[in-house]
């Protein structure tokens, strides 16, 4: 996950927009928010065309969210900066999955040039994320979707064409259940890619203009942080970073 966050506060709507048995204005309804964070790589823009967000309950009913459809530059939303993309209401119960539908207007900008990003034929039908998340009546339930652009943007050997092959994960926003890793780099404007690996997963991010980065939603365990700057600078690896649920591990200042 990169230090970029698109806060897609997506509360679920009911009634006529719901395919299934949920009732409009159900007294047991709960606010459900979907937030999106991003992990881009060495690009000046990573533009993703979000068309709709849907939620599927364990009873098979589907809720189409009231979505702020449009093209989102993921690089605008990093390190705890979020934006609302959809909202609505849903009956209490268990959410089985969240589905993101993408449009065709996806682009990446590198070295001042904009390149279209083609998506796989199946991806335009929707990206389904299994979550199995419980929602409680008369509360607000939130979910963070990590859209790792660093791994999702794929190019050929000569950089002439780009493809969007989304790599996503979901993170519950219960801060007591997961931990974070943060740090700073200097010089602050160094265009680095930060990769965190451990517990069977690999997540990437980059630093803000002031050199700050933070990766959250990590399960408790031990991780390795690798910070890769542009050539001819040499990558720095920080091993054995212990992440504890509910806390943030600070690796401090890394200088190049």
N, C-alpha and C positions, 0 to 999 in steps of 0.2 A: 504494500500500500504506500502510495506516495504521500507527502505532506500536503495533500490537497483534499479538501472536503467539499463536495456538493451536498448541501443539506437539502435533501429532498423530503421535506416534511410532507408525507403523503397520508392523509387521514382517509379512511375508507368511507365511501358513500353507500347508501342503501337504496331501498325503494325500487323505482323503475329501472335504475341502472344495474341492479343486481340480478344475475342469472341464478336462480335458486330460491330458497325459502326464507331468506332474511327479510324482515319487515322494515319499512321506512319508519324512521324515528322510533326504533325499538327502545323501550325503556331501559333495557339492559345493554344498550350500545356503548361502545367505547371508542375513544379517539385513537387511531393507529397512525403513527408517523414513520415514514420511510426516509432515511437520510442517505445521501450518497457521498462517498469520499473517493478521491482519485489518487493514482500513483503514476504520473506521467514520467517520461524520460527526457532526452535532450531535444525537446521541441519548444517552439515559442507559442504554439497553440495546438491543442488536441480537441477538435470540435465533434461532439457526439449528438446526433439527432434523436432526441427522446420523443416518442409519439404517444405512448400511453403506459400506465402502470396499473396492474391488476393484482388482486389478492385472491387466492383460492383457499377455502376453508376445508377442514377434514371431512365435512359432510358433502363435499363436491360443489358447493355453491361458489360462484365467482363474483367478485365485486370489481367493477371498473372504476378506478379513481377519477376524481375531477382533476385532471392533469394539466399543468402549465406546459403544454407541448412546445417544443422549440429546440434550437441548437444551443448546446451548452459547451463553452470552452472550459474544459476541466481545470485548466491551469489557473483560472481565476479563483478557484475555491480550494485553498490549501491551508494546512495547519490550523484547523479549528474554524475556518471560515465556511459557512454553510449557506445554502439557498433553498427556499421552499419550491418544490416542483409539483406537488399534488396534495389533495386533502379530502377527507370524507369521514364516514362513520360506519362501524360494523358491529354486529352483535357479538357479545362475549363468546368465547370459545377458543378453539385452536386454529391458528393460521398454518396451513400446510406448506404453502409456497407463495412466492411473489414473482410476477411475470413482467418483464420490461420489454416493450416493443419499440424497435428502432426504425427510423426512417432511412432514406438513402443519402441524405445530405451530410455525410460525415467526411471531414477533412483533417489533414495534419499540416502544420506550417513549420518548415525547417529552413533556416538560412534565408528567410525572406520569401520563400516560394511555397505556395499552397498546393497540396497534392490531394486529390480525392482518395478516399479510403473505401474500397469495395467491401461488402460484407458477405458472408456465406449465405447461400440461398435459404438455409434453415433459420438463420439468425434473425432475418427480417420478420419472421413469424412470431418471434418472441424468445427471450432468454429467461428460462425458468430457474429460480433459486429455491431449493428446498430449505425450509427453516424450522417448521414444527414449533412455533412460538405461541405461548398461551397469552390470551388477552382477557383482562378482567373487566367486568362491568363498571362503568362510571369512573374509569381511569384513563390515562393516556399511555399507550404502549408505543415504543419506538424501535426502529431497526435501522442499522447502518449498513449500507451496501457499498462495499469497497470495489470500485471500478479501476483495476490496475492497468492504466494505460501503458505503462512501461512494458508490460508483457503482452498487452492487447494489440499494440501497433506492430505489425509485421511488415517488413520490406524485403524486396529481392536483393541480390548481391550488390547491384550497382545503385540502389536507392532510387530507381526510376518509378517504381510503383509501390503503393502501400495498401495493406489490407487491415481491416478491423476484425480481429478474432477475439471477442471479449473474454477476459479473464476476470471473474467476479467472485467475491465471497461475501457472506453476510456476517454481521457482528451485532449482537445484542447490545443495547446501550446501557445495560446495568453495569456501572463502572466498578462495582464490587466483584464482578465475575471475571474480568480481564484486566490486563496491565498494559503499560505503554513503555516505549523507549524513546528518549529524546536526546538531542545534542546540538552543538553548534559547529560550524566550520569557519575557517578564516584562510584567505580573504573571503568575505561574505558573498561576493558576486561570482565565485567559482561555480561553474555549471557541473555539479556533481550528480551522480545517481547513487542513492543509498539503498542497499539491499540488506534485508534482515532475513536470516534463515534459521530454522529450528523447529522442533516439535512437528516435523513432517511438512512444513510449509515454507514458502519463500515469498516475501513481500517487498515491494520496492517503492521508493519515494524520491523526492528531491528537496532541496532546501529553498527557503524563502529568500528574498533579496537581502535580508539582514543575516542570512546564514543559519537560520533556525530550522530544525526539522523535528517531527514527532510522528511516531507510528503507534497507533493505539489498537485495541481489540485483540491483543495477543494473549493466548492462553498461558497459564503459569508454566514456567520452564526456563531452559537455558538457550540463549540465542547468540549468533554471531552477526556482527554488523560489519559490512564492507562498504566503504565509501570510495567510489571510483570517479576521479576527475578526468578532464580531457588530457590527451597525450600532449606533451611528454611527461606530465606529472604521474606519480606512482600511486596506486590504490593503497588505502589504509584499511587494515582489518583489525577489528576489536572483538576478540573471542570471549566466550564465557560470561555473557551478560545475563544475570539472573533477573527474570521477570516474575513479580509477585502480583497476584490478583489485587486490584484496588490501588495499586501504586505505580509510579513512573520511575523507571531506571534512567538516570542521566549519565551519559558517557562523557560529558564535559566537552571541552574545546578540542577540535581536530584541526591542525594547521597543515597547510600545503606550501 
